[in-house]
């Protein structure tokens, strides 16, 4: 049952399904294809919208469970930004960190040799062996920073 998703991703998924005695399905194949092609941080809702263009019968729960399965298989990482989970492909990707806009939710990836070096230097100084990390910086993107912030409204005297 070949799929347009990358061959390596397909092999990883097939091996995972076989090891765990799980079945291949057209829905999983379509979700993998859409996830690989998206190539960026997607929420369950984002992926649901993409997959439903080709398979309208796919539900939100199926997307969520399949993304969790991809995570367990080593094909995706889950990033929690506030209360929303985003998933990104991890296959053949270099380490990177994230700027996250708190206003619109947009995520910007970045790589910094200096930050990585400094982390290692500090860890070595305290005798700590880093095995992995996630670095997320929260703020406002250029577009959102240019917009005036909405101040919370004070309760009016009439409502009291």
C-alpha positions as CSV (number, residue, x, y, z in Angstrom):
1,X,0.0,0.0,0.0
2,X,2.5,2.7,-1.1
3,X,1.8,6.3,-0.2
4,X,3.1,9.7,-1.5
5,X,4.6,10.3,2.0
6,X,8.4,9.9,2.1
7,X,9.6,6.4,1.7
8,X,11.7,6.6,4.9
9,X,8.8,7.9,7.0
10,X,6.6,5.1,5.5
11,X,9.2,2.5,6.5
12,X,9.4,3.8,10.0
13,X,5.6,3.8,10.4
14,X,5.3,0.3,8.9
15,X,8.0,-1.1,11.3
16,X,6.2,0.5,14.2
17,X,2.8,-0.8,13.3
18,X,4.3,-4.3,12.8
19,X,6.2,-4.3,16.1
20,X,3.0,-3.2,17.9
21,X,0.6,-5.5,15.9
22,X,-1.3,-2.5,14.6
23,X,-3.0,-2.4,11.3
24,X,-2.2,-0.1,8.4
25,X,-5.1,1.9,7.2
26,X,-5.9,4.3,4.4
27,X,-6.7,7.0,7.0
28,X,-3.3,6.6,8.7
29,X,-1.6,6.7,5.3
30,X,-3.5,9.9,4.3
31,X,-2.6,11.5,7.7
32,X,1.1,10.6,7.3
33,X,1.1,12.0,3.8
34,X,-0.5,15.3,4.9
35,X,1.7,15.6,8.0
36,X,4.9,15.0,6.0
37,X,3.9,17.4,3.3
38,X,2.9,20.1,5.8
39,X,6.5,20.0,7.1
40,X,5.9,22.4,10.0
41,X,4.2,22.7,13.3
42,X,0.6,21.6,13.0
43,X,-2.2,21.4,15.4
44,X,-4.8,18.7,15.3
45,X,-7.2,21.2,13.8
46,X,-4.7,22.2,11.1
47,X,-4.1,18.6,10.1
48,X,-7.8,17.8,10.2
49,X,-8.5,20.6,7.7
50,X,-5.8,19.3,5.3
51,X,-6.8,15.7,5.5
52,X,-10.5,16.3,5.2
53,X,-9.9,17.7,1.7
54,X,-9.1,14.2,0.5
55,X,-10.9,12.1,3.1
56,X,-13.9,14.0,4.5
57,X,-14.8,11.1,6.9
58,X,-11.7,11.5,9.0
59,X,-12.5,12.8,12.5
60,X,-10.7,14.9,15.0
61,X,-10.1,11.9,17.3
62,X,-8.5,9.9,14.5
63,X,-6.1,12.7,13.8
64,X,-5.2,13.1,17.4
65,X,-4.6,9.4,18.0
66,X,-2.6,9.1,14.8
67,X,-0.4,12.1,15.7
68,X,0.2,10.4,19.1
69,X,1.1,7.2,17.2
70,X,3.5,9.1,15.0
71,X,5.1,10.5,18.2
72,X,5.5,7.0,19.6
73,X,6.9,5.8,16.3
74,X,9.6,8.5,16.4
75,X,8.1,10.5,13.4
76,X,6.8,13.5,15.3
77,X,7.5,15.5,18.4
78,X,4.8,17.2,20.4
79,X,5.2,20.8,21.4
80,X,3.0,22.3,24.0
81,X,2.4,26.0,23.7
82,X,0.0,27.1,26.4
83,X,-3.0,24.8,26.1
84,X,-2.5,23.9,22.5
85,X,-0.4,21.0,21.3
86,X,1.5,21.3,18.0
87,X,3.2,18.4,16.2
88,X,6.2,18.7,14.0
89,X,8.0,16.1,11.9
90,X,11.3,15.0,13.4
91,X,12.5,12.7,10.6
92,X,15.9,13.9,9.3
93,X,15.6,17.3,10.9
94,X,18.3,19.2,12.7
95,X,17.9,20.5,16.2
96,X,16.2,23.9,16.4
97,X,14.5,26.1,18.9
98,X,11.3,28.2,18.7
99,X,10.0,31.7,18.9
100,X,6.3,31.6,19.6
101,X,3.9,34.5,19.1
102,X,1.5,34.7,22.0
103,X,-0.9,36.8,20.0
104,X,-1.4,34.8,16.8
105,X,0.3,31.5,17.6
106,X,2.8,31.6,14.7
107,X,6.0,29.7,15.4
108,X,9.4,30.7,14.0
109,X,12.2,28.1,14.1
110,X,15.8,29.2,14.7
111,X,19.2,27.7,15.2
112,X,22.0,29.3,17.3
113,X,25.4,27.9,17.6
114,X,26.1,30.4,20.4
115,X,23.1,29.3,22.5
116,X,24.0,25.7,22.1
117,X,27.7,26.4,23.1
118,X,26.6,28.4,26.1
119,X,24.2,25.7,27.3
120,X,27.0,23.1,27.1
121,X,29.5,25.4,28.8
122,X,27.1,26.1,31.7
123,X,26.2,22.4,32.0
124,X,29.8,21.4,32.1
125,X,30.5,24.0,34.8
126,X,27.9,22.5,37.1
127,X,28.6,18.9,36.2
128,X,25.4,18.3,34.2
129,X,25.2,16.1,31.2
130,X,22.6,17.4,28.8
131,X,20.6,14.7,27.0
132,X,18.2,17.0,25.2
133,X,16.3,20.2,25.6
134,X,13.5,22.3,24.2
135,X,13.9,26.0,24.0
136,X,10.8,28.1,23.4
137,X,10.8,31.9,23.6
138,X,7.4,33.6,23.9
139,X,6.6,37.1,22.7
140,X,5.0,38.9,19.8
141,X,5.8,38.6,16.1
142,X,6.5,41.7,14.0
143,X,2.9,41.9,12.8
144,X,1.3,41.4,16.2
145,X,3.8,43.7,17.9
146,X,2.8,46.5,15.5
147,X,-0.8,46.3,16.6
148,X,-2.0,48.1,19.7
149,X,-2.6,45.8,22.6
150,X,-6.1,45.6,23.9
151,X,-6.3,46.6,27.5
152,X,-8.7,44.7,29.7
153,X,-11.9,46.6,30.1
154,X,-12.7,47.8,33.6
155,X,-16.2,46.9,34.8
156,X,-18.5,49.8,34.3
157,X,-20.5,51.3,37.1
158,X,-23.7,50.3,35.4
159,X,-22.8,46.6,35.6
160,X,-22.1,46.7,39.3
